[in-house]
Every structure is written in structure tokens, then in C-alpha cells.
Amino acid sequence: MQYRYLGRSGLKVSTLTMGTMTFGGGEKIGGTGQDEANRQIDLCLDHGINLLDTANVYNAGVSEEMIGVALSENGRRQKALIATKVRFKMGEGPNEVGLSRHHIIAQAEASLKRLKTDVIDLYQVHEWDGMTPIEETMEALDTLVKQGKVRYIGCSNYSGWHIMKALAAADSRHQQRFVSQQIHYTLHSREAEYELVPITQDQGLGILVWSPLAGGLLSGKYRRDGGPDAGRHVGGFREPPVPDWNRLYDIVDALVAIAEARGVSGAQVALAWLLGRPGVTSVIIGGRSEAQFRDNLAAADLQLTADERQRLDAVSQPPLLYPYWHQTFTANDRLGPADRDLLTPYVEEFKRG
């Protein structure tokens, strides 16, 4: 297992993170019980994973509770960093949702109790709240860090301007700033490359990737001629959306071909591709079973060749949106490092005519 610094912080996290959304959930998302959760956590810790990711909203706090039970035994807490999140509705009252000072601090206290710990290592705002002033949100997060209840803060599912507004608010008041963002980013969904990946590089953030296999669509099990009998998408899960199934299957065909040639799973190829992308710190893996975790864990040691990466890049390359296509025409003589990672393939196409 390799370890990378989380953004500009001094904190090192494993390149694979353990996701825990299945803990205590229904059958649609896995339904992992406490004994199985204990075994899965032990497996991941034994393989060098040091970051566990959860959220207060995962199964109404049950995921956090199960992590608290698992890590309170046999000194596991000392081996693990805990990341959790706040934003979504956690009760019936009018202030039981959002990123107000009231909700953030109350939910941090509740998460600490469920997790049976004194400190949350990475506290992430789970989604944008356009009704709460960003200054209030950042001040509340800064307070939690100063109180020693939170060590680092991050965001998740923010747009580019949301992130920059939050960083500007924190910087202007000398408050804690985000060290990371947790985003959806896969071979199938590369929209993050337009704004979120460049911001990561320019502003010194780390990237944690959620649902790196697109809810199983990039596992290699879903093909043009059929798919598995069980799984999230079989059960009606619709995240991420798939606007073009032919494009998805073209991507799956390419990754399966590489996987079969290498004697590995399609999932391992998809995860390894992500771990080699600019700005990516860690990829969050999850599973219904120990076998799925073991397969995903092997991706940490899989190194794709330059040719394999080029094949995957080409089949998954997204269309270039404005103003980026215009920049390839008129700004390609003065592109910075963050610009080049996005635009270089398109600039080369433009220059070839």
C-alpha cells in the first residue's frame, strides 16, 4: 500500500480508502452487519488502508455506530483515520439539515458519540448549502478544529465556484481551509476534469473518489449482452446516471480487454486508472463481501502501462465544453500546469487539424 499527502496537509492517507455506506444498510446497498463489518475493517487495516470513510446520514447514523464498535476493540482506533460528513437531514426539526453553525456543531457532537472517539480526523461538508452564508459554515468548521474535535476539513460534491468561494472566505479570515474534496470521478464520468481536478492542483487539495466503479458498472460484470442478477443497479440504484449506454459499454469493453490480458479483474483496471490520474489522493472502495474487498485491494499494486492508459483515455475522453474548447484554439501558448492536464490532448488534436 502506498501513502500520499492529503492536499497541502502533513497527513498521509492510503491510496485506497475503505467506504462504509453498506454498514447497517438495506439489501439494495449491501446490508453489512456488525460481525461482517468487523472482518472487513480488519482486512482493510491488515492490507495497509488507514482511512475509513462514512457519513452521519449513512443509514441514519448506523454506519458511524458500527465503526465506533469495531474500532473500540483491540486497539483498532489507533490504526485508523476516520472521515465523516455533515449536511443532510438528520431529524424532523427545521434546523436538522444544512450547513448552519447550529447543524454542523450539533452533528459533529453526535458523530463523535456514535464513533466512540474524541476526534474526527477529516470532517467533510457533504453537499453545498446555498441558503447558509459560506462564512458561517467555514467559521463553524474552524471552531471545531480549534476545539480539537476535528483535525482536518474537506468538502464533497461542490462545484468549482463553490470551492473557490469557501477557500476565499477561509483565507480572508485566517481560518482553516479545506484540505480535500470528495468527488465522483470514473472512466465513465470524467466531468470533474473540467473544474474540480484543476482546482485541486492549483489550490493544493487532495481528491478522494467516491463510487470509483460507478456503482459496479465498471466492474466488468455489466456488458452489452447482460449483467449480474444482483447488485445496486439491478435493485434500481440510479447513481450515476448513464445518458449514453453505448459509450459506457465501449469503455467497459476496453477495460475488460486489458483486464483479461493482464489476468486481473475489470474493477482492478478501473481503480488503477484512477490512481494514476492527476490530483487523485485516494480511491474509496466498498463491497458487499470480503471477496469484493480482496479484489479491490489488489488494485493498489496494479501498474498500467502507458499504452493501456492511452487506450482507456481515448475511449473515455469527454467532449470539451466552453470555454475550454475556445482555450485550445486561442490560449494554448500560455497554459499553466493545471490547464495542461485537461487541455493537452485536445490541443494536440486541434494542431493536427
C-alpha positions, 0 to 999 in steps of 0.5 A, a space after each residue: 500500500 502506498 501513502 500520499 499527502 492529503 492536499 497541502 496537509 502533513 497527513 498521509 492517507 492510503 491510496 485506497 480508502 475503505 467506504 462504509 455506506 453498506 454498514 447497517 444498510 438495506 439489501 439494495 446497498 449491501 446490508 453489512 452487519 456488525 460481525 461482517 463489518 468487523 472482518 472487513 475493517 480488519 482486512 482493510 487495516 491488515 492490507 495497509 488502508 488507514 482511512 475509513 470513510 462514512 457519513 452521519 446520514 449513512 443509514 441514519 447514523 448506523 454506519 458511524 455506530 458500527 465503526 465506533 464498535 469495531 474500532 473500540 476493540 483491540 486497539 483498532 482506533 489507533 490504526 485508523 483515520 476516520 472521515 465523516 460528513 455533515 449536511 443532510 437531514 438528520 431529524 424532523 426539526 427545521 434546523 436538522 439539515 444544512 450547513 448552519 453553525 447550529 447543524 454542523 456543531 450539533 452533528 459533529 457532537 453526535 458523530 463523535 458519540 456514535 464513533 466512540 472517539 474524541 476526534 474526527 480526523 477529516 470532517 467533510 461538508 457533504 453537499 453545498 448549502 446555498 441558503 447558509 452564508 459560506 462564512 458561517 459554515 467555514 467559521 463553524 468548521 474552524 471552531 471545531 478544529 480549534 476545539 480539537 474535535 476535528 483535525 482536518 476539513 474537506 468538502 464533497 460534491 461542490 462545484 468549482 465556484 463553490 470551492 473557490 468561494 469557501 477557500 476565499 472566505 477561509 483565507 480572508 479570515 485566517 481560518 482553516 481551509 479545506 484540505 480535500 474534496 470528495 468527488 465522483 470521478 470514473 472512466 465513465 464520468 470524467 466531468 470533474 476534469 473540467 473544474 474540480 481536478 484543476 482546482 485541486 492542483 492549483 489550490 493544493 487539495 487532495 481528491 478522494 473518489 467516491 463510487 470509483 466503479 460507478 456503482 459496479 458498472 465498471 466492474 466488468 460484470 455489466 456488458 452489452 449482452 447482460 449483467 449480474 442478477 444482483 447488485 445496486 443497479 439491478 435493485 434500481 440504484 440510479 447513481 450515476 446516471 448513464 445518458 449514453 449506454 453505448 459509450 459506457 459499454 465501449 469503455 467497459 469493453 476496453 477495460 475488460 480487454 486489458 483486464 483479461 490480458 493482464 489476468 486481473 479483474 475489470 474493477 482492478 483496471 478501473 481503480 488503477 486508472 484512477 490512481 494514476 490520474 492527476 490530483 487523485 489522493 485516494 480511491 474509496 472502495 466498498 463491497 458487499 463481501 470480503 471477496 469484493 474487498 480482496 479484489 479491490 485491494 489488489 488494485 493498489 499494486 496494479 501498474 498500467 502501462 502507458 499504452 493501456 492508459 492511452 487506450 482507456 483515455 481515448 475511449 473515455 475522453 469527454 467532449 470539451 465544453 466552453 470555454 475550454 474548447 475556445 482555450 485550445 484554439 486561442 490560449 494554448 501558448 500560455 497554459 499553466 500546469 493545471 490547464 495542461 492536464 485537461 487541455 493537452 490532448 485536445 490541443 494536440 488534436 486541434 494542431 493536427 487539424 
